């Protein structure tokens, strides 16, 4: 597996994982608004970079 495919896979997983983690925090009521926004935005950025 070449580096470009590996990097794309990592970015895709981070892009999916960020909003999912933000949704879990939101559902549990454990996350602050700032943390939820940071995880969701970073996930969106990582997903769009791929």
mmCIF file as Biopython writes it, N, C-alpha, C and O atoms, coordinates in Angstrom:
data_model
#
loop_
_atom_site.group_PDB
_atom_site.id
_atom_site.type_symbol
_atom_site.label_atom_id
_atom_site.label_alt_id
_atom_site.label_comp_id
_atom_site.label_asym_id
_atom_site.label_entity_id
_atom_site.label_seq_id
_atom_site.pdbx_PDB_ins_code
_atom_site.Cartn_x
_atom_site.Cartn_y
_atom_site.Cartn_z
_atom_site.occupancy
_atom_site.B_iso_or_equiv
_atom_site.auth_seq_id
_atom_site.auth_asym_id
_atom_site.pdbx_PDB_model_num
ATOM 1   N N  . UNK A ? 1  ? 0.861   -1.180 0.000  1.0 0.0 1  A 1 
ATOM 2   C CA . UNK A ? 1  ? 0.000   0.000  0.000  1.0 0.0 1  A 1 
ATOM 3   C C  . UNK A ? 1  ? 0.901   1.235  0.000  1.0 0.0 1  A 1 
ATOM 4   O O  . UNK A ? 1  ? 1.758   1.385  0.871  1.0 0.0 1  A 1 
ATOM 5   N N  . UNK A ? 2  ? 0.708   2.094  -0.957 1.0 0.0 2  A 1 
ATOM 6   C CA . UNK A ? 2  ? 1.565   3.269  -1.024 1.0 0.0 2  A 1 
ATOM 7   C C  . UNK A ? 2  ? 1.113   4.345  -0.023 1.0 0.0 2  A 1 
ATOM 8   O O  . UNK A ? 2  ? 0.039   4.257  0.572  1.0 0.0 2  A 1 
ATOM 9   N N  . UNK A ? 3  ? 1.942   5.327  0.134  1.0 0.0 3  A 1 
ATOM 10  C CA . UNK A ? 3  ? 1.733   6.352  1.158  1.0 0.0 3  A 1 
ATOM 11  C C  . UNK A ? 3  ? 0.473   7.169  0.908  1.0 0.0 3  A 1 
ATOM 12  O O  . UNK A ? 3  ? -0.214  7.545  1.858  1.0 0.0 3  A 1 
ATOM 13  N N  . UNK A ? 4  ? 0.161   7.448  -0.346 1.0 0.0 4  A 1 
ATOM 14  C CA . UNK A ? 4  ? -1.009  8.263  -0.663 1.0 0.0 4  A 1 
ATOM 15  C C  . UNK A ? 4  ? -2.303  7.549  -0.263 1.0 0.0 4  A 1 
ATOM 16  O O  . UNK A ? 4  ? -3.216  8.177  0.273  1.0 0.0 4  A 1 
ATOM 17  N N  . UNK A ? 5  ? -2.384  6.259  -0.517 1.0 0.0 5  A 1 
ATOM 18  C CA . UNK A ? 5  ? -3.575  5.498  -0.137 1.0 0.0 5  A 1 
ATOM 19  C C  . UNK A ? 5  ? -3.695  5.395  1.376  1.0 0.0 5  A 1 
ATOM 20  O O  . UNK A ? 5  ? -4.791  5.506  1.927  1.0 0.0 5  A 1 
ATOM 21  N N  . UNK A ? 6  ? -2.569  5.183  2.046  1.0 0.0 6  A 1 
ATOM 22  C CA . UNK A ? 6  ? -2.573  5.103  3.506  1.0 0.0 6  A 1 
ATOM 23  C C  . UNK A ? 6  ? -3.020  6.425  4.119  1.0 0.0 6  A 1 
ATOM 24  O O  . UNK A ? 6  ? -3.835  6.440  5.042  1.0 0.0 6  A 1 
ATOM 25  N N  . UNK A ? 7  ? -2.493  7.527  3.613  1.0 0.0 7  A 1 
ATOM 26  C CA . UNK A ? 7  ? -2.851  8.851  4.119  1.0 0.0 7  A 1 
ATOM 27  C C  . UNK A ? 7  ? -4.333  9.146  3.864  1.0 0.0 7  A 1 
ATOM 28  O O  . UNK A ? 7  ? -5.005  9.722  4.720  1.0 0.0 7  A 1 
ATOM 29  N N  . UNK A ? 8  ? -4.836  8.757  2.704  1.0 0.0 8  A 1 
ATOM 30  C CA . UNK A ? 8  ? -6.248  8.938  2.398  1.0 0.0 8  A 1 
ATOM 31  C C  . UNK A ? 8  ? -7.140  8.130  3.313  1.0 0.0 8  A 1 
ATOM 32  O O  . UNK A ? 8  ? -8.199  8.599  3.731  1.0 0.0 8  A 1 
ATOM 33  N N  . UNK A ? 9  ? -6.717  6.918  3.624  1.0 0.0 9  A 1 
ATOM 34  C CA . UNK A ? 9  ? -7.483  6.072  4.542  1.0 0.0 9  A 1 
ATOM 35  C C  . UNK A ? 9  ? -7.525  6.668  5.939  1.0 0.0 9  A 1 
ATOM 36  O O  . UNK A ? 9  ? -8.576  6.683  6.580  1.0 0.0 9  A 1 
ATOM 37  N N  . UNK A ? 10 ? -6.389  7.157  6.410  1.0 0.0 10 A 1 
ATOM 38  C CA . UNK A ? 10 ? -6.327  7.773  7.742  1.0 0.0 10 A 1 
ATOM 39  C C  . UNK A ? 10 ? -7.207  9.013  7.796  1.0 0.0 10 A 1 
ATOM 40  O O  . UNK A ? 10 ? -7.938  9.205  8.768  1.0 0.0 10 A 1 
ATOM 41  N N  . UNK A ? 11 ? -7.153  9.854  6.774  1.0 0.0 11 A 1 
ATOM 42  C CA . UNK A ? 11 ? -7.986  11.061 6.757  1.0 0.0 11 A 1 
ATOM 43  C C  . UNK A ? 11 ? -9.469  10.714 6.706  1.0 0.0 11 A 1 
ATOM 44  O O  . UNK A ? 11 ? -10.282 11.385 7.341  1.0 0.0 11 A 1 
ATOM 45  N N  . UNK A ? 12 ? -9.823  9.692  5.969  1.0 0.0 12 A 1 
ATOM 46  C CA . UNK A ? 12 ? -11.219 9.283  5.898  1.0 0.0 12 A 1 
ATOM 47  C C  . UNK A ? 12 ? -11.701 8.789  7.252  1.0 0.0 12 A 1 
ATOM 48  O O  . UNK A ? 12 ? -12.793 9.150  7.692  1.0 0.0 12 A 1 
ATOM 49  N N  . UNK A ? 13 ? -10.901 7.970  7.913  1.0 0.0 13 A 1 
ATOM 50  C CA . UNK A ? 13 ? -11.307 7.462  9.230  1.0 0.0 13 A 1 
ATOM 51  C C  . UNK A ? 13 ? -11.427 8.587  10.254 1.0 0.0 13 A 1 
ATOM 52  O O  . UNK A ? 13 ? -12.356 8.601  11.061 1.0 0.0 13 A 1 
ATOM 53  N N  . UNK A ? 14 ? -10.483 9.530  10.221 1.0 0.0 14 A 1 
ATOM 54  C CA . UNK A ? 14 ? -10.586 10.678 11.127 1.0 0.0 14 A 1 
ATOM 55  C C  . UNK A ? 14 ? -11.790 11.551 10.781 1.0 0.0 14 A 1 
ATOM 56  O O  . UNK A ? 14 ? -12.454 12.100 11.661 1.0 0.0 14 A 1 
ATOM 57  N N  . UNK A ? 15 ? -12.053 11.666 9.495  1.0 0.0 15 A 1 
ATOM 58  C CA . UNK A ? 15 ? -13.192 12.468 9.058  1.0 0.0 15 A 1 
ATOM 59  C C  . UNK A ? 15 ? -14.522 11.864 9.463  1.0 0.0 15 A 1 
ATOM 60  O O  . UNK A ? 15 ? -15.470 12.599 9.742  1.0 0.0 15 A 1 
ATOM 61  N N  . UNK A ? 16 ? -14.612 10.571 9.502  1.0 0.0 16 A 1 
ATOM 62  C CA . UNK A ? 16 ? -15.833 9.914  9.951  1.0 0.0 16 A 1 
ATOM 63  C C  . UNK A ? 16 ? -15.892 9.886  11.473 1.0 0.0 16 A 1 
ATOM 64  O O  . UNK A ? 16 ? -16.958 10.059 12.065 1.0 0.0 16 A 1 
ATOM 65  N N  . UNK A ? 17 ? -14.746 9.667  12.097 1.0 0.0 17 A 1 
ATOM 66  C CA . UNK A ? 17 ? -14.701 9.534  13.556 1.0 0.0 17 A 1 
ATOM 67  C C  . UNK A ? 17 ? -14.973 10.815 14.319 1.0 0.0 17 A 1 
ATOM 68  O O  . UNK A ? 17 ? -15.560 10.769 15.400 1.0 0.0 17 A 1 
ATOM 69  N N  . UNK A ? 18 ? -14.565 11.952 13.788 1.0 0.0 18 A 1 
ATOM 70  C CA . UNK A ? 18 ? -14.767 13.231 14.489 1.0 0.0 18 A 1 
ATOM 71  C C  . UNK A ? 18 ? -16.226 13.553 14.733 1.0 0.0 18 A 1 
ATOM 72  O O  . UNK A ? 18 ? -16.609 13.769 15.882 1.0 0.0 18 A 1 
ATOM 73  N N  . UNK A ? 19 ? -17.061 13.597 13.700 1.0 0.0 19 A 1 
ATOM 74  C CA . UNK A ? 19 ? -18.481 13.873 13.929 1.0 0.0 19 A 1 
ATOM 75  C C  . UNK A ? 19 ? -19.197 12.776 14.721 1.0 0.0 19 A 1 
ATOM 76  O O  . UNK A ? 19 ? -20.127 13.065 15.474 1.0 0.0 19 A 1 
ATOM 77  N N  . UNK A ? 20 ? -18.776 11.534 14.559 1.0 0.0 20 A 1 
ATOM 78  C CA . UNK A ? 20 ? -19.382 10.448 15.331 1.0 0.0 20 A 1 
ATOM 79  C C  . UNK A ? 20 ? -19.071 10.635 16.812 1.0 0.0 20 A 1 
ATOM 80  O O  . UNK A ? 20 ? -19.955 10.484 17.655 1.0 0.0 20 A 1 
ATOM 81  N N  . UNK A ? 21 ? -17.830 10.961 17.133 1.0 0.0 21 A 1 
ATOM 82  C CA . UNK A ? 21 ? -17.450 11.194 18.526 1.0 0.0 21 A 1 
ATOM 83  C C  . UNK A ? 21 ? -18.191 12.413 19.093 1.0 0.0 21 A 1 
ATOM 84  O O  . UNK A ? 21 ? -18.622 12.396 20.246 1.0 0.0 21 A 1 
ATOM 85  N N  . UNK A ? 22 ? -18.337 13.463 18.286 1.0 0.0 22 A 1 
ATOM 86  C CA . UNK A ? 22 ? -19.091 14.640 18.735 1.0 0.0 22 A 1 
ATOM 87  C C  . UNK A ? 22 ? -20.550 14.273 18.993 1.0 0.0 22 A 1 
ATOM 88  O O  . UNK A ? 22 ? -21.147 14.765 19.950 1.0 0.0 22 A 1 
ATOM 89  N N  . UNK A ? 23 ? -21.128 13.419 18.156 1.0 0.0 23 A 1 
ATOM 90  C CA . UNK A ? 23 ? -22.511 12.995 18.355 1.0 0.0 23 A 1 
ATOM 91  C C  . UNK A ? 23 ? -22.657 12.159 19.619 1.0 0.0 23 A 1 
ATOM 92  O O  . UNK A ? 23 ? -23.651 12.284 20.335 1.0 0.0 23 A 1 
ATOM 93  N N  . UNK A ? 24 ? -21.676 11.311 19.897 1.0 0.0 24 A 1 
ATOM 94  C CA . UNK A ? 24 ? -21.725 10.507 21.124 1.0 0.0 24 A 1 
ATOM 95  C C  . UNK A ? 24 ? -21.640 11.404 22.348 1.0 0.0 24 A 1 
ATOM 96  O O  . UNK A ? 24 ? -22.385 11.218 23.310 1.0 0.0 24 A 1 
ATOM 97  N N  . UNK A ? 25 ? -20.738 12.375 22.317 1.0 0.0 25 A 1 
ATOM 98  C CA . UNK A ? 25 ? -20.643 13.314 23.442 1.0 0.0 25 A 1 
ATOM 99  C C  . UNK A ? 25 ? -21.934 14.106 23.606 1.0 0.0 25 A 1 
ATOM 100 O O  . UNK A ? 25 ? -22.386 14.332 24.729 1.0 0.0 25 A 1 
ATOM 101 N N  . UNK A ? 26 ? -22.525 14.526 22.500 1.0 0.0 26 A 1 
ATOM 102 C CA . UNK A ? 26 ? -23.770 15.278 22.557 1.0 0.0 26 A 1 
ATOM 103 C C  . UNK A ? 26 ? -24.892 14.419 23.130 1.0 0.0 26 A 1 
ATOM 104 O O  . UNK A ? 26 ? -25.687 14.894 23.941 1.0 0.0 26 A 1 
ATOM 105 N N  . UNK A ? 27 ? -24.956 13.169 22.714 1.0 0.0 27 A 1 
ATOM 106 C CA . UNK A ? 27 ? -26.000 12.270 23.196 1.0 0.0 27 A 1 
ATOM 107 C C  . UNK A ? 27 ? -25.876 11.966 24.673 1.0 0.0 27 A 1 
ATOM 108 O O  . UNK A ? 27 ? -26.883 11.818 25.365 1.0 0.0 27 A 1 
ATOM 109 N N  . UNK A ? 28 ? -24.654 11.871 25.161 1.0 0.0 28 A 1 
ATOM 110 C CA . UNK A ? 28 ? -24.437 11.593 26.578 1.0 0.0 28 A 1 
ATOM 111 C C  . UNK A ? 28 ? -24.554 12.848 27.433 1.0 0.0 28 A 1 
ATOM 112 O O  . UNK A ? 28 ? -24.670 12.758 28.656 1.0 0.0 28 A 1 
ATOM 113 N N  . UNK A ? 29 ? -24.526 14.002 26.806 1.0 0.0 29 A 1 
ATOM 114 C CA . UNK A ? 29 ? -24.570 15.249 27.556 1.0 0.0 29 A 1 
ATOM 115 C C  . UNK A ? 29 ? -23.262 15.545 28.263 1.0 0.0 29 A 1 
ATOM 116 O O  . UNK A ? 29 ? -23.217 16.407 29.141 1.0 0.0 29 A 1 
ATOM 117 N N  . UNK A ? 30 ? -22.203 14.850 27.898 1.0 0.0 30 A 1 
ATOM 118 C CA . UNK A ? 30 ? -20.928 14.997 28.590 1.0 0.0 30 A 1 
ATOM 119 C C  . UNK A ? 30 ? -20.034 16.058 27.962 1.0 0.0 30 A 1 
ATOM 120 O O  . UNK A ? 30 ? -19.093 16.528 28.601 1.0 0.0 30 A 1 
ATOM 121 N N  . UNK A ? 31 ? -20.311 16.435 26.737 1.0 0.0 31 A 1 
ATOM 122 C CA . UNK A ? 31 ? -19.421 17.352 26.040 1.0 0.0 31 A 1 
ATOM 123 C C  . UNK A ? 31 ? -19.842 18.805 26.186 1.0 0.0 31 A 1 
ATOM 124 O O  . UNK A ? 31 ? -21.030 19.127 26.209 1.0 0.0 31 A 1 
ATOM 125 N N  . UNK A ? 32 ? -18.848 19.672 26.284 1.0 0.0 32 A 1 
ATOM 126 C CA . UNK A ? 32 ? -19.139 21.091 26.272 1.0 0.0 32 A 1 
ATOM 127 C C  . UNK A ? 32 ? -19.375 21.519 24.827 1.0 0.0 32 A 1 
ATOM 128 O O  . UNK A ? 32 ? -19.007 20.807 23.893 1.0 0.0 32 A 1 
ATOM 129 N N  . UNK A ? 33 ? -19.973 22.651 24.655 1.0 0.0 33 A 1 
ATOM 130 C CA . UNK A ? 33 ? -20.269 23.143 23.310 1.0 0.0 33 A 1 
ATOM 131 C C  . UNK A ? 33 ? -18.978 23.336 22.513 1.0 0.0 33 A 1 
ATOM 132 O O  . UNK A ? 33 ? -18.922 23.024 21.323 1.0 0.0 33 A 1 
ATOM 133 N N  . UNK A ? 34 ? -17.957 23.845 23.168 1.0 0.0 34 A 1 
ATOM 134 C CA . UNK A ? 34 ? -16.681 24.082 22.492 1.0 0.0 34 A 1 
ATOM 135 C C  . UNK A ? 34 ? -16.080 22.770 21.985 1.0 0.0 34 A 1 
ATOM 136 O O  . UNK A ? 34 ? -15.602 22.714 20.852 1.0 0.0 34 A 1 
ATOM 137 N N  . UNK A ? 35 ? -16.095 21.728 22.792 1.0 0.0 35 A 1 
ATOM 138 C CA . UNK A ? 35 ? -15.531 20.440 22.390 1.0 0.0 35 A 1 
ATOM 139 C C  . UNK A ? 35 ? -16.332 19.843 21.242 1.0 0.0 35 A 1 
ATOM 140 O O  . UNK A ? 35 ? -15.750 19.291 20.308 1.0 0.0 35 A 1 
ATOM 141 N N  . UNK A ? 36 ? -17.640 19.943 21.295 1.0 0.0 36 A 1 
ATOM 142 C CA . UNK A ? 36 ? -18.476 19.399 20.230 1.0 0.0 36 A 1 
ATOM 143 C C  . UNK A ? 36 ? -18.190 20.087 18.899 1.0 0.0 36 A 1 
ATOM 144 O O  . UNK A ? 36 ? -18.110 19.433 17.859 1.0 0.0 36 A 1 
ATOM 145 N N  . UNK A ? 37 ? -18.040 21.392 18.937 1.0 0.0 37 A 1 
ATOM 146 C CA . UNK A ? 37 ? -17.762 22.143 17.712 1.0 0.0 37 A 1 
ATOM 147 C C  . UNK A ? 37 ? -16.384 21.773 17.168 1.0 0.0 37 A 1 
ATOM 148 O O  . UNK A ? 37 ? -16.228 21.589 15.961 1.0 0.0 37 A 1 
ATOM 149 N N  . UNK A ? 38 ? -15.393 21.663 18.034 1.0 0.0 38 A 1 
ATOM 150 C CA . UNK A ? 38 ? -14.032 21.340 17.601 1.0 0.0 38 A 1 
ATOM 151 C C  . UNK A ? 38 ? -13.987 19.973 16.938 1.0 0.0 38 A 1 
ATOM 152 O O  . UNK A ? 38 ? -13.414 19.825 15.859 1.0 0.0 38 A 1 
ATOM 153 N N  . UNK A ? 39 ? -14.592 18.962 17.581 1.0 0.0 39 A 1 
ATOM 154 C CA . UNK A ? 39 ? -14.564 17.615 16.999 1.0 0.0 39 A 1 
ATOM 155 C C  . UNK A ? 39 ? -15.327 17.558 15.683 1.0 0.0 39 A 1 
ATOM 156 O O  . UNK A ? 39 ? -14.872 16.914 14.738 1.0 0.0 39 A 1 
ATOM 157 N N  . UNK A ? 40 ? -16.453 18.206 15.607 1.0 0.0 40 A 1 
ATOM 158 C CA . UNK A ? 40 ? -17.249 18.178 14.378 1.0 0.0 40 A 1 
ATOM 159 C C  . UNK A ? 40 ? -16.534 18.908 13.233 1.0 0.0 40 A 1 
ATOM 160 O O  . UNK A ? 40 ? -16.518 18.423 12.102 1.0 0.0 40 A 1 
ATOM 161 N N  . UNK A ? 41 ? -15.950 20.061 13.527 1.0 0.0 41 A 1 
ATOM 162 C CA . UNK A ? 41 ? -15.265 20.835 12.483 1.0 0.0 41 A 1 
ATOM 163 C C  . UNK A ? 41 ? -13.995 20.116 12.013 1.0 0.0 41 A 1 
ATOM 164 O O  . UNK A ? 41 ? -13.731 20.050 10.812 1.0 0.0 41 A 1 
ATOM 165 N N  . UNK A ? 42 ? -13.212 19.579 12.950 1.0 0.0 42 A 1 
ATOM 166 C CA . UNK A ? 42 ? -12.015 18.854 12.547 1.0 0.0 42 A 1 
ATOM 167 C C  . UNK A ? 42 ? -12.360 17.614 11.731 1.0 0.0 42 A 1 
ATOM 168 O O  . UNK A ? 42 ? -11.672 17.298 10.761 1.0 0.0 42 A 1 
ATOM 169 N N  . UNK A ? 43 ? -13.406 16.922 12.113 1.0 0.0 43 A 1 
ATOM 170 C CA . UNK A ? 43 ? -13.845 15.780 11.329 1.0 0.0 43 A 1 
ATOM 171 C C  . UNK A ? 43 ? -14.253 16.168 9.924  1.0 0.0 43 A 1 
ATOM 172 O O  . UNK A ? 43 ? -13.938 15.468 8.961  1.0 0.0 43 A 1 
ATOM 173 N N  . UNK A ? 44 ? -14.954 17.283 9.807  1.0 0.0 44 A 1 
ATOM 174 C CA . UNK A ? 44 ? -15.347 17.766 8.481  1.0 0.0 44 A 1 
ATOM 175 C C  . UNK A ? 44 ? -14.155 18.172 7.637  1.0 0.0 44 A 1 
ATOM 176 O O  . UNK A ? 44 ? -14.132 17.929 6.430  1.0 0.0 44 A 1 
ATOM 177 N N  . UNK A ? 45 ? -13.172 18.782 8.260  1.0 0.0 45 A 1 
ATOM 178 C CA . UNK A ? 45 ? -11.961 19.180 7.530  1.0 0.0 45 A 1 
ATOM 179 C C  . UNK A ? 45 ? -11.205 17.956 7.051  1.0 0.0 45 A 1 
ATOM 180 O O  . UNK A ? 45 ? -10.798 17.891 5.892  1.0 0.0 45 A 1 
ATOM 181 N N  . UNK A ? 46 ? -11.013 16.981 7.939  1.0 0.0 46 A 1 
ATOM 182 C CA . UNK A ? 46 ? -10.282 15.768 7.559  1.0 0.0 46 A 1 
ATOM 183 C C  . UNK A ? 46 ? -11.012 15.023 6.454  1.0 0.0 46 A 1 
ATOM 184 O O  . UNK A ? 46 ? -10.385 14.503 5.532  1.0 0.0 46 A 1 
ATOM 185 N N  . UNK A ? 47 ? -12.327 14.970 6.544  1.0 0.0 47 A 1 
ATOM 186 C CA . UNK A ? 47 ? -13.092 14.244 5.539  1.0 0.0 47 A 1 
ATOM 187 C C  . UNK A ? 47 ? -13.028 14.954 4.186  1.0 0.0 47 A 1 
ATOM 188 O O  . UNK A ? 47 ? -12.968 14.302 3.143  1.0 0.0 47 A 1 
ATOM 189 N N  . UNK A ? 48 ? -13.040 16.280 4.201  1.0 0.0 48 A 1 
ATOM 190 C CA . UNK A ? 48 ? -13.004 17.014 2.925  1.0 0.0 48 A 1 
ATOM 191 C C  . UNK A ? 48 ? -11.608 16.978 2.293  1.0 0.0 48 A 1 
ATOM 192 O O  . UNK A ? 48 ? -11.486 17.111 1.075  1.0 0.0 48 A 1 
ATOM 193 N N  . UNK A ? 49 ? -10.556 16.800 3.094  1.0 0.0 49 A 1 
ATOM 194 C CA . UNK A ? 49 ? -9.204  16.730 2.547  1.0 0.0 49 A 1 
ATOM 195 C C  . UNK A ? 49 ? -8.980  15.448 1.773  1.0 0.0 49 A 1 
ATOM 196 O O  . UNK A ? 49 ? -8.151  15.416 0.863  1.0 0.0 49 A 1 
ATOM 197 N N  . UNK A ? 50 ? -9.680  14.418 2.106  1.0 0.0 50 A 1 
ATOM 198 C CA . UNK A ? 50 ? -9.498  13.141 1.427  1.0 0.0 50 A 1 
ATOM 199 C C  . UNK A ? 50 ? -10.128 13.237 0.081  1.0 0.0 50 A 1 
ATOM 200 O O  . UNK A ? 50 ? -10.102 12.272 -0.683 1.0 0.0 50 A 1 
#
